[in-house]
Amino acid sequence: MRIALVLIAIVIAIFIPRAVGNVKEMAGSENDKPPNITLRKELTAEQKIKNTFGDEGRVAVALFKSESGLNPTQVSNTDDYGIGQINYPTWCEHIPGKTKGEKIMWLFNEDNNIKFAKTVYDRSGSFNPWTNFRNGEYKKYL
């Protein structure tokens, strides 16, 4: 038993200082600075809308604030979904997904919804497909 304890003490005396030294070498010296890492900040919905709509971004933001309050899971009583309040019956054939549930979940994705709203805008050539544009409700948010 004594021999075993002596052997353990010898192993500890030899290997622990080496292991500690290796850890210090891997960590670097105390004067080393951490690497310069730039974290990418997530864009807000408002920034995404402005980026997607370009020159019409200000109007699009005001319109979508009036339509959904920029809520990505907003649902209206007229079957409109997401930030851009995409009307499901009108656009269902163009929305990715096999079932209505899949298509709605796709529209609840903020990025998808904003890009699809831009498609609606481009196809119509204006914001006229949105009720709050036609009735002027969006102007409160400009």
FENMOSUL-V107475 format. One record per pair of residues at least 4 apart in sequence whose ideal C-beta (glycine too) atoms are under 8 Angstrom apart, sorted by the first residue. I is the first residue (numbers start at 1). J is the second residue. D is the distance in whole Angstrom. If there is no record, write none. Layout:
BEGIN
I J D
I J D
END
This chain:
BEGIN
1 5 7
2 6 6
3 7 6
4 8 6
5 9 6
6 10 6
7 11 6
8 12 6
9 13 6
10 14 6
11 15 6
12 16 5
13 17 8
14 18 7
15 19 6
16 20 6
17 21 6
18 22 6
19 23 7
20 24 7
21 25 6
22 26 6
23 27 6
28 32 4
43 47 4
43 48 5
43 51 7
44 48 7
45 49 6
45 64 8
45 70 5
45 72 7
45 83 6
45 110 6
45 114 7
46 50 6
46 61 5
46 70 7
47 51 6
48 52 6
48 110 7
48 111 7
48 114 5
49 53 6
49 57 6
49 60 5
49 61 5
49 64 6
49 83 8
49 114 6
50 54 8
50 57 3
50 58 7
50 60 7
50 61 6
51 57 7
52 57 7
52 60 8
52 114 5
52 115 6
52 117 8
52 118 5
53 57 4
53 59 8
53 60 4
53 118 6
53 121 7
56 60 6
56 121 7
56 127 8
57 61 6
58 62 7
58 142 7
59 63 6
59 127 7
59 138 7
59 142 7
60 64 6
60 117 7
60 121 8
60 127 7
61 65 6
61 141 7
62 66 6
62 138 5
62 139 7
62 140 8
62 141 4
62 142 5
63 67 6
63 127 6
63 130 6
63 132 6
63 133 6
63 138 4
63 141 8
64 68 6
64 70 6
64 83 5
64 84 6
64 85 7
64 117 7
65 69 6
65 70 6
65 138 8
65 141 4
66 132 4
66 137 5
66 138 4
66 140 7
66 141 5
67 74 8
67 80 8
67 83 8
67 84 7
67 85 4
67 130 6
67 131 8
67 132 5
67 138 8
68 72 8
68 74 4
68 82 7
68 83 5
68 84 7
68 85 5
69 74 7
70 83 6
71 83 7
72 82 6
72 83 5
72 108 6
72 109 7
72 110 4
72 113 7
73 82 7
73 108 5
74 80 8
74 81 7
74 82 6
74 83 7
74 85 7
75 79 8
75 80 7
75 81 6
76 80 4
76 81 8
76 85 6
78 87 7
79 87 6
79 88 5
79 89 6
80 85 4
80 86 6
80 87 5
80 88 7
81 85 7
81 86 5
81 88 6
81 104 6
81 107 4
81 108 7
81 113 7
82 86 6
82 107 5
82 108 6
82 109 8
82 110 7
82 112 8
82 113 4
83 110 6
83 113 5
83 114 6
83 117 7
84 113 5
84 114 6
84 116 7
84 117 3
84 120 7
85 130 7
86 91 6
86 95 7
86 107 5
86 113 6
86 116 6
86 117 6
86 120 7
87 91 6
87 129 8
88 92 5
88 95 8
88 100 7
88 103 7
88 104 7
88 107 8
90 129 8
91 95 6
91 116 7
91 120 7
92 100 7
92 103 6
94 116 8
94 119 8
95 103 4
95 106 6
95 107 6
95 116 7
96 102 8
96 103 7
96 106 5
96 112 8
97 101 8
97 102 3
97 103 4
97 104 8
97 105 7
97 106 5
98 102 6
99 103 7
100 104 6
101 105 6
102 106 6
103 107 7
104 108 6
105 109 7
106 112 5
107 112 6
107 113 5
107 116 7
108 113 7
109 113 6
110 114 6
111 115 6
112 116 6
113 117 6
114 118 7
115 119 7
116 120 7
117 121 6
118 122 6
119 123 6
120 124 6
120 129 6
121 125 8
121 126 7
121 127 6
121 129 8
124 128 6
124 129 5
126 133 8
127 133 4
127 138 8
128 133 6
128 134 6
129 133 8
130 134 7
130 138 8
131 135 6
131 137 8
132 136 8
132 137 4
132 138 5
133 138 6
138 142 7
END
